[in-house]
């Protein structure tokens, strides 16, 4: 499943999710973000019943990136049971993201 999250609904949508959540922190002006966005969407469709893929615009929602000490984008945060389990900074291939996601899906 693919969703948009904000500072206001982050806790409800991400931290309270009963599924693992990938959060793509991005911005409209960020070139590498545009490269990784479709990969995140693809994972969300492929694993729709097992994982939630969320996008958070850092320009419109500055609190969440600050809380998780995000300094560069794109940054992908991996959550399970309300806890940050892993992080990936920069545009990477799908298999790199899946290596971090698979253990959270078990």
C-alpha positions as CSV (number, residue, x, y, z in Angstrom):
1,X,0.0,0.0,0.0
2,X,1.3,3.5,-0.9
3,X,0.3,6.5,1.2
4,X,1.3,10.1,1.8
5,X,2.2,11.0,5.4
6,X,2.6,14.3,7.2
7,X,4.0,15.5,10.5
8,X,0.4,15.5,11.7
9,X,-0.5,11.9,10.9
10,X,2.9,10.3,11.1
11,X,2.3,8.6,14.5
12,X,-1.1,7.2,13.4
13,X,0.0,6.1,9.9
14,X,3.6,4.9,10.6
15,X,4.2,4.3,14.3
16,X,0.8,2.6,14.9
17,X,0.8,0.5,11.8
18,X,0.4,-3.2,12.2
19,X,2.6,-3.8,9.2
20,X,6.3,-2.8,8.5
21,X,6.5,0.7,7.0
22,X,9.0,2.2,4.6
23,X,9.0,6.0,4.7
24,X,10.5,7.8,1.8
25,X,11.6,11.3,2.9
26,X,11.8,13.4,-0.3
27,X,11.4,16.9,-1.8
28,X,10.1,18.1,-5.2
29,X,13.4,19.7,-6.1
30,X,15.5,16.6,-5.4
31,X,16.6,14.7,-8.5
32,X,17.7,11.5,-6.7
33,X,14.3,11.5,-4.9
34,X,12.6,11.3,-8.3
35,X,14.7,8.3,-9.1
36,X,13.8,6.3,-6.0
37,X,10.1,7.3,-5.8
38,X,9.0,4.8,-8.5
39,X,10.9,2.0,-6.7
40,X,9.1,2.7,-3.4
41,X,5.8,2.7,-5.3
42,X,6.6,-0.6,-6.9
43,X,7.5,-2.2,-3.6
44,X,4.2,-0.9,-2.2
45,X,2.2,-2.5,-5.0
46,X,4.2,-5.7,-5.0
47,X,4.0,-6.3,-1.3
48,X,0.6,-4.6,-0.7
49,X,-0.6,-7.1,1.9
50,X,2.7,-7.1,3.8
51,X,4.1,-3.6,3.9
52,X,3.1,0.1,3.9
53,X,5.1,2.5,1.7
54,X,4.8,6.1,2.7
55,X,6.1,9.3,1.3
56,X,6.8,12.4,3.4
57,X,7.6,15.8,1.8
58,X,10.4,17.2,4.0
59,X,9.7,20.8,2.8
60,X,6.1,20.7,4.0
61,X,6.8,18.5,7.1
62,X,10.0,19.6,8.9
63,X,9.3,18.0,12.3
64,X,9.6,14.3,11.3
65,X,13.0,14.7,9.5
66,X,14.3,16.7,12.5
67,X,13.1,14.0,15.0
68,X,14.9,11.2,13.0
69,X,18.0,13.4,12.3
70,X,17.6,13.2,8.5
71,X,20.2,15.5,7.0
72,X,20.2,14.3,3.4
73,X,17.4,13.2,1.0
74,X,16.3,10.9,-0.2
75,X,16.3,9.0,3.1
76,X,14.3,5.9,3.5
77,X,13.3,4.9,7.1
78,X,12.3,1.4,7.9
79,X,9.8,1.0,10.8
80,X,8.3,-2.1,12.5
81,X,6.1,-2.1,15.6
82,X,6.5,1.7,16.0
83,X,10.3,1.6,16.1
84,X,12.9,2.8,13.6
85,X,14.7,-0.4,12.6
86,X,16.9,0.7,9.7
87,X,17.8,3.6,7.4
88,X,19.0,4.1,3.8
89,X,20.4,7.4,2.6
90,X,20.6,8.2,-1.1
91,X,19.2,6.7,-4.2
92,X,19.8,2.9,-4.3
93,X,18.5,0.0,-6.4
94,X,15.4,-1.9,-5.3
95,X,17.4,-5.0,-4.1
96,X,19.3,-2.8,-1.6
97,X,15.9,-1.7,-0.1
98,X,14.6,-5.2,-0.1
99,X,17.6,-6.5,1.8
100,X,16.6,-4.1,4.6
101,X,12.9,-4.7,4.3
102,X,12.8,-8.6,4.1
103,X,13.8,-9.2,7.8
104,X,11.0,-6.9,8.9
105,X,8.4,-8.8,6.9
106,X,9.1,-12.1,8.8
